[in-house]
């Protein structure tokens, strides 16, 4: 069942640089890419997963705590919280 916080718009966002050792300041609600390419993130069990085929210019509903530099080719990454 959806929680009230699951259905409201993002309240904050920031442009980030992928980093293999630093977590995002909180779990993401969505990710926007300015240029196409693979995106490497942690899943909910902290396993590294590389996602390909993400479109440019839309907010992808991805929850993660880290966007990894290793394996990420996409750039212009904006994280929505």
N, C-alpha and C positions, 0 to 999 in steps of 0.2 A: 504494500500500500504506500502511495506517495506521501511523503512528509511535506508540511507547508513550505519548507525551505527548498524542496526539490522543484517547485513549480514557479518560483519567482525569478525575475531576470537577474543577471549577474550584477553585483553591487560595486565591483572594483575590477581593475585590469591593469596589466603592465607588460611592456615589451621585455623579453628576456633573452639572454644568451645561454644556450645549452651548456650544462656543466655536469661532469661525471661525479662530482663529490658534494654538491650543494643542493639541498632540497628547495623546492618552491616555498614561499612563506606560508602557504596553506594548500590544501588539495584543490586542484583546478576544477572548474565546472565546464570549461570549454577552451578550445585552442583555435586561433586564427593564424593562417599562414599567408605571407605576402608573396612567397615564391615556392613552387612545388619542390617536392623531394621527400625522401624518407624521414620519418620522425621516430626517434628511439625514446621510449618512456618506460617507467616502472609500472607494472600492473599492481593490483591490490595486495599481492603477496611479495612484492618487491623483486619480481623477476623482470629482467630486461626484455622488452618486446619492441620490435621494429615494425612500424606501420607504414605501408606504402599506398600510393593511390589516393592520398588526401587532396581534395580540390583546394585551389587558391580562392581566397575571398569569402569563405563561409566559416561560421563558427562550428567547429566539430565538437560534439558533446563527449569529451574525453576527460575522465577523472584520473589524475595522476599526482604524485608528490614530487616527481623529478623528471626533467627532460634532459636526456643524456647527450653529451657532445659526441661520444663514440656512436657511430651509426646514424646520426642525424645529418641530413643533407639540406633539408628545408631551411629557409632563412626568413627573417622578418616575422618572428614568432611573437604573438601576443597571447597572453594567458588571461582568461577571464575567471574571476573568483565569485 
